[in-house]
Amino acid sequence: MATIDRQTATLALAHALAAAGRGLPVFPLSATKLPALRSPHHGEQPPVHCRGECGLPGHGVHDATADPAAVRALFAAAPRATGYGIACGRAPHRLVGIDLDIDTAHGNDSVGALQQLALQHLFTIPPTVTVLTPSGGRHLWLTGPADTTVPNSAGRLAPGIDVRGSGGYLVGPGSVTAHGRYRLAPGTAHLPPAPCPRALLRLLTPPPHRPAGAPGGTAPTETPGRRGEGLIQFVLAAHEGQRNTRLFWAACRAYEHGFGDALADALTAAAVRTGLTEQEARAAIASAERLTRGRGRERDGLA
């Protein structure tokens, strides 16, 4: 077992160095997909605001570097690392990761949801680096412009679609986790990360909040009722094959904004009108509630 571990660690370093050679900032990961180096501030009274300013390794994505010597030093300090993370949002590529999860339990089709968004907003995903995950999902690598900060999000774009931007990271291809190996999709290894389509970039970067009375006019008031009406119309517009996905997405948004319980009956009625049974609709809304409340701590930085 020790021999296998050493081989895995050696391969992880080799893959990480190859990624660093392409200008991608990397750092070692454990088999749990979490940073392999323990924080030097472990045991200190929170909150701890250090992001590596102390000069010691163990700050997760903030350790990421494309310098080969520094990469070797990080892996030497983490001999049981089985993979590596790639920091998103960092120069020169300013990587934006689109994480398409597979969630058959909830009937989510993240690939189909992304295609639907592309049709609605008139963009296409260009050929780009694609990494296949052990669970059957995939990571699409895109690049962002220097003047735009893409935030991390989980399920905001659509159910099953997570976004890795500034401060986040992706598990690099060649990494081995407790669930299996991450690998490049056939035919994409030679591709550079493609620029993120402008229309998609607008979806990934919510407009800045404009307080009432700010220059340019008063910010519109978005009451739960108005937001709820939009979500209900979104559910009512679902075609066959989209009904569960749209309902789940709408319920997640309602719970995120604090009026999920108040909107649950109306969402159920809308879903029943599209062809779902009341039991199916209630189950999807309950799943959205559990997921949203379980994300009380946003999954920033997790791949």
C-alpha positions in Angstrom: 0.0 0.0 0.0 2.8 2.4 0.8 4.3 1.8 -2.6 1.0 2.6 -4.3 0.8 5.7 -2.2 4.2 6.9 -3.2 3.5 6.2 -6.9 0.2 8.1 -6.7 2.0 11.0 -5.0 4.7 11.0 -7.6 2.2 11.0 -10.5 0.2 13.8 -8.8 3.4 15.9 -8.7 4.1 15.1 -12.3 0.7 16.2 -13.4 0.8 19.3 -11.2 4.2 20.3 -12.8 2.7 19.8 -16.3 -0.2 22.1 -15.4 2.2 24.7 -13.9 4.1 24.5 -17.1 1.0 25.8 -18.9 0.9 28.8 -16.5 -1.8 27.3 -14.2 -1.3 27.9 -10.5 -1.5 24.6 -8.6 -1.3 23.2 -5.0 -1.5 19.7 -3.5 -4.8 18.0 -2.7 -5.7 15.0 -0.5 -7.9 12.1 -1.6 -10.9 14.0 -0.2 -10.3 16.9 -2.8 -9.3 19.2 0.1 -6.0 20.9 0.5 -3.3 18.4 1.6 -1.4 20.8 3.8 -2.6 21.5 7.3 -3.1 25.2 8.1 -0.3 26.7 10.1 -3.1 28.6 12.0 -4.8 25.4 13.1 -5.9 25.9 16.7 -5.8 29.6 16.6 -8.8 31.6 17.8 -11.1 32.4 14.8 -11.5 34.4 12.7 -8.1 33.9 11.0 -7.6 36.3 8.0 -4.2 35.2 6.8 -4.1 34.2 3.2 -0.4 33.3 3.1 1.0 36.6 4.3 2.7 34.7 7.2 5.0 33.0 4.6 4.1 29.5 5.6 2.3 26.9 3.4 -1.1 25.5 4.3 -3.5 28.2 3.1 -5.3 26.1 0.5 -5.9 27.7 -2.8 -3.8 30.7 -1.7 -0.7 28.5 -1.8 -1.2 27.9 -5.6 1.7 28.7 -7.8 3.0 28.0 -11.2 6.7 28.2 -10.2 8.1 24.6 -10.5 10.4 24.9 -7.6 7.6 26.2 -5.3 5.3 23.4 -6.6 7.9 20.8 -5.7 8.3 22.3 -2.2 4.6 22.2 -1.6 4.4 18.5 -2.6 7.5 17.7 -0.5 5.6 19.1 2.5 2.5 17.0 1.5 3.9 13.5 0.8 0.5 11.9 0.9 -1.1 14.2 -1.7 -2.9 12.2 -4.4 -3.9 15.1 -6.6 -3.7 18.8 -7.2 -6.0 21.8 -7.4 -5.9 24.5 -10.0 -6.7 28.0 -8.7 -9.3 29.8 -10.8 -9.5 33.5 -11.6 -5.7 33.9 -11.5 -3.5 35.4 -14.3 -2.6 34.6 -17.0 -5.5 32.4 -17.9 -8.0 33.6 -15.2 -9.7 30.2 -15.4 -13.4 29.9 -15.0 -14.6 26.4 -14.3 -18.1 25.2 -15.2 -18.8 22.1 -13.1 -21.6 20.0 -14.5 -22.7 17.5 -11.8 -24.7 14.4 -12.5 -27.6 14.1 -10.1 -29.9 11.4 -11.3 -31.6 11.1 -7.9 -33.2 14.5 -8.5 -33.6 14.1 -12.2 -31.2 17.0 -12.9 -29.7 17.2 -16.4 -26.9 19.8 -16.0 -25.7 19.3 -19.5 -29.2 19.8 -20.8 -29.7 22.8 -18.5 -26.5 24.4 -19.9 -27.7 23.8 -23.5 -31.1 25.4 -22.6 -29.3 28.4 -21.2 -27.2 28.6 -24.4 -30.4 28.6 -26.5 -32.1 31.2 -24.4 -29.2 33.6 -24.2 -27.7 33.0 -27.7 -24.3 31.6 -26.9 -22.4 28.4 -27.7 -19.7 26.7 -25.6 -16.6 26.6 -27.7 -14.3 23.6 -27.9 -12.2 23.7 -24.7 -10.4 21.6 -22.2 -12.8 19.2 -20.6 -12.1 17.1 -17.5 -14.2 14.0 -16.7 -14.9 13.4 -13.0 -15.2 10.1 -11.3 -19.0 10.7 -10.7 -19.7 11.0 -14.4 -19.7 14.8 -14.5 -17.4 17.1 -16.3 -15.5 20.3 -15.8 -15.3 22.8 -18.7 -12.4 25.2 -18.6 -13.0 28.7 -19.8 -11.0 31.9 -19.5 -12.3 35.3 -18.2 -11.2 38.8 -19.0 -8.9 40.7 -16.8 -11.5 43.3 -15.9 -14.1 40.8 -14.7 -14.2 38.9 -11.4 -16.3 35.7 -11.6 -17.6 34.6 -8.2 -18.0 31.0 -7.1 -21.5 29.6 -7.0 -23.3 26.4 -6.5 -26.6 25.8 -8.4 -27.2 29.5 -9.0 -26.9 29.2 -12.7 -29.1 26.1 -12.9 -29.5 22.9 -10.9 -26.3 20.8 -11.0 -24.1 23.6 -12.4 -21.5 24.9 -10.1 -19.1 27.7 -11.0 -15.5 28.0 -9.9 -14.1 31.5 -10.2 -12.0 33.8 -8.1 -10.9 32.1 -4.9 -12.1 28.7 -6.0 -10.3 25.8 -7.6 -10.8 22.8 -9.8 -9.4 19.3 -9.3 -6.7 18.9 -12.0 -6.7 16.0 -14.5 -4.6 13.1 -13.3 -5.6 13.6 -9.7 -6.8 10.5 -7.8 -9.5 10.9 -5.1 -11.4 8.5 -2.9 -14.0 8.2 -5.7 -11.6 7.7 -8.6 -9.4 9.5 -11.1 -10.0 12.8 -12.9 -9.0 12.6 -16.6 -9.0 14.7 -19.7 -11.9 14.0 -22.1 -10.7 12.5 -25.4 -9.9 15.1 -28.0 -9.5 18.0 -25.6 -6.0 17.6 -24.2 -4.4 19.7 -27.0 -6.9 22.5 -26.6 -6.3 25.7 -24.7 -9.0 27.0 -22.4 -11.4 28.8 -24.5 -12.7 32.4 -23.8 -15.9 32.4 -21.9 -18.8 33.6 -24.2 -19.8 37.2 -23.3 -23.5 36.2 -22.8 -22.5 33.4 -20.4 -20.1 35.7 -18.6 -23.0 38.1 -18.0 -24.9 35.2 -16.4 -21.9 34.4 -14.2 -21.4 37.9 -12.9 -24.5 39.3 -11.2 -24.9 43.1 -11.7 -23.6 45.2 -8.8 -26.1 46.2 -6.2 -27.2 49.8 -6.7 -28.6 51.3 -3.5 -31.7 53.5 -3.6 -30.8 57.1 -4.5 -27.5 56.1 -6.2 -26.5 57.9 -9.4 -28.4 56.5 -12.3 -31.8 56.1 -10.6 -33.4 54.3 -7.7 -32.8 50.5 -7.5 -36.0 48.6 -8.3 -37.7 47.1 -5.3 -37.8 43.3 -5.6 -40.4 42.0 -3.2 -40.8 38.3 -2.5 -44.1 38.5 -4.4 -42.5 39.8 -7.5 -39.6 37.4 -7.4 -42.0 34.6 -6.7 -44.2 35.4 -9.7 -41.1 35.2 -12.0 -40.2 31.8 -10.5 -43.8 30.5 -11.0 -43.8 31.6 -14.6 -40.4 29.9 -15.1 -41.9 26.6 -13.8 -45.1 27.1 -16.0 -43.0 27.5 -19.1 -41.4 24.0 -18.6 -41.7 21.5 -21.4 -41.6 17.7 -21.0 -38.1 16.8 -19.8 -37.6 20.2 -18.1 -40.3 20.1 -15.5 -38.4 18.6 -12.6 -35.3 20.6 -13.4 -37.1 23.9 -13.6 -39.1 23.3 -10.4 -36.0 22.3 -8.5 -34.1 25.3 -9.7 -36.9 27.7 -8.9 -37.4 26.3 -5.4 -33.7 26.6 -4.7 -33.8 30.3 -5.7 -36.9 30.9 -3.5 -35.3 29.3 -0.4 -32.0 31.2 -1.0 -34.0 34.4 -0.9 -35.9 33.5 2.2 -39.4 32.9 0.9 -39.3 29.2 -0.1 -41.9 28.1 2.4 -44.3 30.9 1.4 -44.0 30.0 -2.3 -44.0 26.2 -1.9 -47.8 25.8 -2.6 -47.8 28.1 -5.6 -44.8 26.3 -7.1 -46.5 23.0 -6.5 -49.6 24.1 -8.2 -47.6 25.4 -11.2 -45.6 22.2 -11.5 -48.9 20.1 -11.4 -50.2 22.3 -14.3 -47.1 21.3 -16.3 -47.8 17.6 -15.8 -46.0 16.6 -12.6 -47.9 14.9 -9.8 -48.3 16.7 -6.5 -46.1 14.1 -4.8 -43.3 14.6 -7.4 -43.5 18.4 -7.0 -43.5 18.3 -3.2 -40.5 15.9 -3.3 -38.5 18.2 -5.6 -39.3 21.2 -3.5 -38.3 19.4 -0.3 -35.0 18.4 -1.9 -34.4 22.0 -2.9 -35.0 23.1 0.7 -32.6 20.5 2.1 -29.9 21.4 -0.4 -30.2 25.1 0.1 -30.3 25.0 3.8 -27.4 22.6 3.8 -25.4 25.1 1.9 -25.6 27.6 4.7 -21.8 27.8 4.3 -21.3 28.5 0.7 -19.0 26.0 -0.9 -16.5 28.6 -2.1 -13.3 27.0 -3.2 -14.4 23.4 -3.2 -14.2 21.4 -6.4 
